[in-house]
Amino acid sequence: MALSIDLSGRVALVTGGTRGIGLGITHALLAAGATVVTCSRSDVEPVPGTTHRVCDVRDPEAVDALFASFDRLDVLVNNAGGAPAADAATASPRFHDKIVGLNLLAPLLCSQAANALMQQQESGGAIVNISSVSANRPAPTIAAYAAAKAGLDSLTASLAMEWAPKVRVNAIDVGLCRTEQTDDHYGDDASVGVIEATIPLGRMARPDEVGNVAVFLASDLASYVSGAAVACHGGGETPAFLLVQKGLT
């Protein structure tokens, strides 16, 4: 029996859904037939086939206004996030507050608002949090970001337990992904190639591949999946001692 995902008739909101991984998620939801709304802090050109709303997801009043505009909501993807590199020893309290606010508290705000809608719907709903392998992997210059993503994975499990059975809540722990910002972060193609050689599948993810996981978690095929943190990282990272043997360090 062939399995397919059809999200026709379902309404999805993707925060930060107009670029990078968020854009891949938006395209995947559209391909599955969903009605997609994106939001960001800026009034940008909507992705074809979508509606775009301006909302700073860290602002409780802005979040309340955004969700009040929905008659129904079947899927929320908390994708907005990220952080510039910063030395944990010298980064300011304001910097850390903004990073934790965007990557942990904003998904909680949006999830609370989405849950209020979904609990009133016979079909309930699904929330997908875009987390990171950094939640479980120490790395320099992203201490606050990694801590926030670890918190997001924990939050996912707690909300899944509290809001069941109407609302399923899951996370995707995303590894390295090729986006329009890849070169800014990792350098030229040669540098990216060296990094990709450390990934078991031999390359970074494409945004649409993360989107496919989000579509699955939003769909009825994942009807018994809740509270999970799904790894989307191409097999993880090759251990350092093997990289030394291969001459990649």
MOZIRA-V334448 format. One record per backbone hydrogen bond with DSSP energy under -0.5 kcal/mol. NH is the residue of the N-H (numbers start at 1). CO is the residue of the C=O. E is the energy in kcal/mol with one decimal. If there is no record, write none. Layout:
# MOZIRA-V334448
nh:NH co:CO e:E
nh:NH co:CO e:E
This chain:
# MOZIRA-V334448
nh:6 co:4 e:-0.6
nh:7 co:5 e:-0.5
nh:7 co:32 e:-3.3
nh:9 co:33 e:-0.7
nh:10 co:7 e:-2.1
nh:12 co:35 e:-3.2
nh:13 co:75 e:-2.4
nh:14 co:37 e:-2.5
nh:15 co:13 e:-0.5
nh:15 co:77 e:-2.2
nh:16 co:39 e:-3.0
nh:17 co:14 e:-1.1
nh:17 co:39 e:-0.7
nh:19 co:16 e:-0.7
nh:22 co:19 e:-0.8
nh:23 co:19 e:-1.1
nh:24 co:20 e:-1.6
nh:25 co:21 e:-2.2
nh:26 co:22 e:-2.5
nh:27 co:23 e:-2.6
nh:28 co:24 e:-2.1
nh:29 co:25 e:-2.4
nh:30 co:26 e:-2.3
nh:31 co:27 e:-2.4
nh:32 co:28 e:-1.3
nh:33 co:30 e:-1.7
nh:34 co:29 e:-2.2
nh:35 co:10 e:-3.0
nh:36 co:34 e:-0.6
nh:37 co:12 e:-2.9
nh:38 co:51 e:-2.8
nh:39 co:14 e:-1.5
nh:40 co:53 e:-1.4
nh:44 co:42 e:-1.4
nh:50 co:47 e:-2.2
nh:51 co:36 e:-1.6
nh:53 co:38 e:-2.5
nh:55 co:40 e:-2.7
nh:55 co:53 e:-0.5
nh:57 co:55 e:-0.9
nh:59 co:56 e:-2.4
nh:60 co:58 e:-0.7
nh:63 co:59 e:-2.5
nh:64 co:60 e:-2.5
nh:65 co:61 e:-2.2
nh:66 co:62 e:-2.2
nh:67 co:63 e:-2.4
nh:68 co:64 e:-1.7
nh:69 co:65 e:-0.6
nh:69 co:66 e:-1.3
nh:70 co:67 e:-1.4
nh:74 co:11 e:-2.1
nh:75 co:11 e:-2.1
nh:76 co:126 e:-2.2
nh:77 co:13 e:-3.0
nh:78 co:76 e:-0.6
nh:78 co:128 e:-2.3
nh:79 co:77 e:-1.5
nh:86 co:141 e:-2.1
nh:90 co:87 e:-1.2
nh:91 co:87 e:-2.1
nh:96 co:92 e:-2.1
nh:97 co:93 e:-2.4
nh:98 co:94 e:-2.1
nh:99 co:95 e:-2.2
nh:100 co:96 e:-2.5
nh:101 co:97 e:-2.2
nh:102 co:98 e:-2.3
nh:103 co:99 e:-2.3
nh:104 co:100 e:-1.9
nh:105 co:100 e:-1.8
nh:106 co:101 e:-2.4
nh:108 co:104 e:-1.4
nh:109 co:105 e:-2.5
nh:110 co:106 e:-2.6
nh:111 co:107 e:-2.4
nh:112 co:108 e:-2.5
nh:113 co:109 e:-2.0
nh:114 co:110 e:-2.6
nh:115 co:111 e:-3.0
nh:116 co:112 e:-1.8
nh:117 co:113 e:-1.1
nh:118 co:114 e:-2.9
nh:119 co:115 e:-2.6
nh:120 co:117 e:-1.1
nh:121 co:118 e:-1.3
nh:124 co:121 e:-1.3
nh:125 co:166 e:-1.9
nh:126 co:74 e:-2.4
nh:127 co:168 e:-2.9
nh:128 co:76 e:-3.0
nh:129 co:170 e:-3.0
nh:130 co:78 e:-2.5
nh:130 co:128 e:-0.5
nh:131 co:129 e:-1.0
nh:131 co:172 e:-2.2
nh:133 co:174 e:-2.2
nh:135 co:132 e:-2.0
nh:136 co:133 e:-1.7
nh:142 co:139 e:-0.9
nh:146 co:142 e:-3.2
nh:147 co:143 e:-2.3
nh:148 co:144 e:-2.3
nh:149 co:145 e:-2.3
nh:150 co:146 e:-2.3
nh:151 co:147 e:-2.1
nh:152 co:148 e:-2.0
nh:153 co:149 e:-2.2
nh:154 co:150 e:-2.0
nh:155 co:151 e:-3.0
nh:156 co:152 e:-2.4
nh:157 co:153 e:-1.7
nh:158 co:154 e:-2.1
nh:159 co:155 e:-2.9
nh:160 co:156 e:-2.2
nh:161 co:157 e:-1.6
nh:162 co:158 e:-2.3
nh:163 co:159 e:-2.9
nh:164 co:160 e:-0.7
nh:167 co:163 e:-1.7
nh:168 co:125 e:-2.1
nh:170 co:127 e:-2.4
nh:171 co:228 e:-2.9
nh:172 co:129 e:-2.5
nh:173 co:230 e:-2.4
nh:174 co:131 e:-1.1
nh:174 co:172 e:-1.1
nh:175 co:232 e:-2.3
nh:178 co:205 e:-3.1
nh:179 co:177 e:-0.6
nh:182 co:179 e:-1.7
nh:185 co:181 e:-1.7
nh:186 co:182 e:-3.0
nh:187 co:183 e:-2.1
nh:192 co:188 e:-2.5
nh:193 co:189 e:-2.6
nh:194 co:190 e:-1.7
nh:195 co:191 e:-1.9
nh:196 co:192 e:-2.9
nh:197 co:193 e:-1.5
nh:198 co:195 e:-1.6
nh:199 co:196 e:-1.6
nh:201 co:234 e:-1.5
nh:202 co:199 e:-2.4
nh:205 co:176 e:-2.6
nh:207 co:178 e:-0.6
nh:209 co:206 e:-1.3
nh:210 co:206 e:-1.3
nh:211 co:207 e:-2.1
nh:212 co:208 e:-2.0
nh:213 co:209 e:-1.3
nh:214 co:210 e:-2.0
nh:215 co:211 e:-2.5
nh:216 co:212 e:-2.1
nh:217 co:213 e:-2.4
nh:218 co:214 e:-1.7
nh:219 co:215 e:-0.9
nh:219 co:216 e:-1.1
nh:222 co:216 e:-0.5
nh:222 co:219 e:-1.4
nh:223 co:220 e:-1.7
nh:225 co:222 e:-2.2
nh:226 co:224 e:-0.6
nh:227 co:169 e:-3.6
nh:230 co:171 e:-2.9
nh:230 co:228 e:-0.6
nh:231 co:229 e:-0.5
nh:232 co:173 e:-2.7
nh:236 co:233 e:-0.8
nh:238 co:198 e:-2.5
nh:242 co:239 e:-0.8
nh:243 co:239 e:-1.7
nh:244 co:240 e:-2.1
nh:245 co:241 e:-1.7
nh:246 co:242 e:-1.9
nh:247 co:243 e:-0.7
nh:247 co:244 e:-0.8
nh:248 co:243 e:-2.8
nh:249 co:243 e:-0.5
